[in-house]
Amino acid sequence: MPSDLKIAFIVHSLRCTQKYAGEIVEQCNKLSNVKDIELFYTKAKKDAELLAHNAVNHNFNCIIGMGGDGTFHEIVNGVLPEQKEGTAVGIIPAGTGNDFYTAHFGQFRITAFLKAIAEQKIRKTDVGKVNTRDIRRYFVNAADVGFGAHTVKLLEQQRMAGLGGGISYTLAILRAFATYKKPTIKIDSDSLHYHGGPMMIAVCNGPSLGNGLRICPEARSDDGILHGCVIGNISVIDYLKNYIKLKKGIKISHPEIRYFSEATIKIGTYGKVTDFELDGELYQGADPAFSITPSALNLLCPD
């Protein structure tokens, strides 16, 4: 990372106020190694990705998002295809779940954030990737096929209706149990052979998703491997019984739950289009293939 920083702040305009963003920029401007700062505001989906893409091409060497997991997801997908040597990325958590930030750094502290910039505290982190016939996307935290993607659909509907916050996640999950229809899938990999209609298949680079549910507690973003979980035929009662274990990161012993670890894994859908989500962003495609790219990203570390 260069000694002189040119920082682009990409702000989710519905998550952060201009006053809050301005205050952070004002404090960053006092750091001796910060030579230039610009603020960019999103107005719609994919704006953060385009803004990050343009920032890299205009020689910004530090791209920081202000938003949630989805904002960071877009920024990473804007940076990686254009990434120049030494470009770093970071996130100031301001979303509903903030699973990636919380799992790695805990609660946001402005003093730790400023220190990370001043001392240029950077570490390499792995990045997941998914390919279908029509899609190639990166994810930094977690992906899933099935129930989680359906939950994201319901969550987006609730947000449009004005219901936000952590309670919105809980409501969307409970609603999903009542409305989700299981697809037929197959997995044939080194550590897992599965055929059936699961509730969900999670593929994780980080331990948690869905606002702090530590579904793959052993997942780390620097171990060069994807950790996963196949959840078969479980009920809402099973979910509620194991909710505390999920929050605490305790692996669940249940005949319908299987864990796996792979560098690559393909979810066979027999050519049928299915919903999947990456870092809380919804996609559709057939036969999604997941892989890991070790040490792909320079991550700003305010820990």
N, C-alpha and C positions, 0 to 999 in steps of 0.2 A: 504494500500500500504506500503510495507516495507521501512524502513528508508534508506537502501542501495539499490540503483537502478542498475539493470543490464539491459541495454537498447539494444534492437535489432532495428536498422533502416533498413527498407525494402524499397529499392529504385527502382522505376519504371525507368528502364535504358534508356527509350526513352523520359522521362519527365524531369529527373534531370541529370545534369552533375556530374561527379565524383568530380570536383572542388567544386561545390556548396555543395554537400553532405559532403565532407571533411571539409569544413569551418564550417558547423554547428556542426559536431562531435567534431571538435577542441574546439569550444566554450562550448559544453556540458561537455567535459572532465575537464574543469576548475571548475565545480560545485562540492562542497564538498560531496554531497550525491550521486554522480555518481561514482560507483566503477568499472564498466566494460561497454564497448560499442563495438558492432560489426556492421559492414555494410554488408548487403546482397543485391545483385542486381538481379532483375528479367530479364529473357530472353524471356519469352513467357507467354501466358495466363495461369492462375492458379498457376504460380510460387509464387506469393505473398501469396496465401493461404497455399501452402506447406511450405514455409519458416516460416510463422507465426506459423503454427502447430508445426514445428520442434523447433522453438525458445521457445515456451511454455514448450515443453518437455525437453528442455535443461536449464530450470529454469531462463529464461529471464522473468522479472516481469514487463517490460514496452516495448510494441511493437509499434513502430511509423512508419507509412508509409510516403513515399515521393512520391506523385502522385496525382491522381484525385479520384473522387467518386468510380470508378471501383477498384482502388487499395485498398481503404479502405474497400470496399465490400468484396474483397477477404480476407483481413486480418481478418476481423470480422468472416468470415466463417471458417478461420483457427484457430482462438482463442477460439471461444465459445464452440465447442465440447470438447476442452481440457482444458478449463479455470480453472486455479487454483486460490484459494482465494487471492485477492489482485492484480491480474494481471490487468494492465491498458493498454489502447490503445490510440493512438493519430494519427493525420494526419498533415503533412505539405503540404498545397495545391499546386499542380503543374500540375493540369489537365486542361481540356478545360472548364468544367462547374464549378467544385468545389462547387456544390450546398449545400452539407451538411455543409462544413466548413463556407462558406460565410453566410448562414442563422443563424448559431450559434455564430460565432465569428467575422464576418466582414473581414476586410483586414488582411492578415498575417503580424505580426510584430515579428521579432526575439527576441526583448527584452521581450515581453509578453510570448513568447514560453519558453524562458530560465527561466523566473520567475515561470512559471507554474511547470516546472520540479524541480526547487530549493525548491519551497514551497509545492510541491506535491499537486497541485490544481486539485482535482478529483471530478467529480460528476457522479451520476448514470444516465444512459440514457436508454430509452426503445429501444427495437429491434423488428422489424417486422419479421414475418416468413411466408413462403409459403410452402404448401404441395400439391403435385399431387401424382398420383400413383407411379411415378418414381423419384420424386424430393423432397428434403427437403432442403431449403435454407433460410438464414437470409438476411434481408436488413435493413440498418440503416436510409435511407433517404426516398425513395419513390419507388413504384412499379406501373406499369400500364399494362393493357391488351389492345391490339389493336394498335391505331395510334402511340402511343409513342414507342412501340416496333418496329413497322415498320420504324419509324424515326431512331431508333438506327441502324437498318439494313443498311439504306442508309448512315448514318453517318460513319459506319465502312467501307463501300465501298469508301467513300470520303477520309477517312484517309489513306486507302491503296493506293489511287491515289495521295496522298501528300497534300490534302487540310485539314488544321487544323484550330484551333482558333475558336472564337465565331461566325464568319461568317459562319462556316461550319454547326453549329446548325441551323441557320436561313435558309440556303439553303436546308438542309435535311428536315426541316419542310414543306417548300413550295413544295418540290418535293413529299413529302408524300401525300399531298392533291390530287395530280394528279394520284397517283398510288395505294393508299390504298383501299382494299376491306373489307367492314365491315363484321364481323362474326355475327352469331345469338347467343345471350346469354340471360341468365335469372339470376335474383338476387331476392331472397326472404329472407329478413332479418327483424329485428325489425323496422328499420327506412326507409327501401326502398324496394319497389317491382317494378321490371323492367323486361320487355321482349321486345327484339327488336335487331336492328343492330346499336349499338353506334359507334361513332368515337373512343372513348377511355373511359376507366374506370381507374381512378387514385386512388391508395390506398397509403396514405401518413403518414409517421412518422415525416417528416419535411415539411415545407411550400412550397418549390420550387423544380422544376426539369427543365431539358432542358435549362440550362444556365440562371437561374434566373427568370423563369416564376413561379410566386407564385400562383400556381393553387389551393392550399388548404391553404389559409393564416392563418387559425386558428390552423393548425397542430403544435403540440409541441412534442418534443421527451421525455417529462417527465410527460405526463398527463395520461398515461396508456390506451390510446385509439387510434384507427386508424381513420383518417379523409379521406374522399373520395369525388370524383366528377365523375358523369356520364355525359359525353358530347355526346349528340345525333347527330342529323343530322345538322351539321353546315358547313358553306362554308369557303373558304379562305378569303372571304371578311369579314365574321363575325370575324375571327381570327385577321385580320389586324385592324378592328375597335376597338377591345378590347385589343389589344396588350399592350397599355400603362397601362390599368387597371391590366393586368396580371403581369406586371413588378412591379407595385406599391403595389400589394397585395390587390386589391379591388375586392370583390366578384362580379361576373357578374350576372346580372338579364337577363335571356334569357329563353324562353320556352323549349329549348333543353338542358338546363344545370341544374343538380340537385346535391345538396350536401348532404352528409350523414356522420354520425359518428358511428362507431361500434368497439367492441373489436374483433369480428371475422366477416368475410364476405366471402362467397363462390360465385365464378363466374361460373355459369353453362354454359358449352359449348356443352352440349348434347353428351359428350364423344369424341368430335372432338379435335384434337390437335390444339392449337392456340399459337401464339407468345405472350410472355410477357417479360417485362424487370424489373430488380431489380437493382437500383442504376446505371442505364446505361449499365448493362450487360444483354445480350440477352439469353432467355431461351425459351423452348417449352414444352407444356404439356396440358393435358385436365383437365377441371374443377378445376382450381387452387383455393385453400382455403387459405385465408390470416388471420393471427392472430397477436396479440401483446403480447410480453413478457415484462412486466414492469421491469424497473431497472435492466436489464440483463447485462449491460456493464459498466465498470469503464472507464470513458472518461476523458482524459487529457484536461484541460480547459484553454487555453491561452487568457482569456478575461480580 
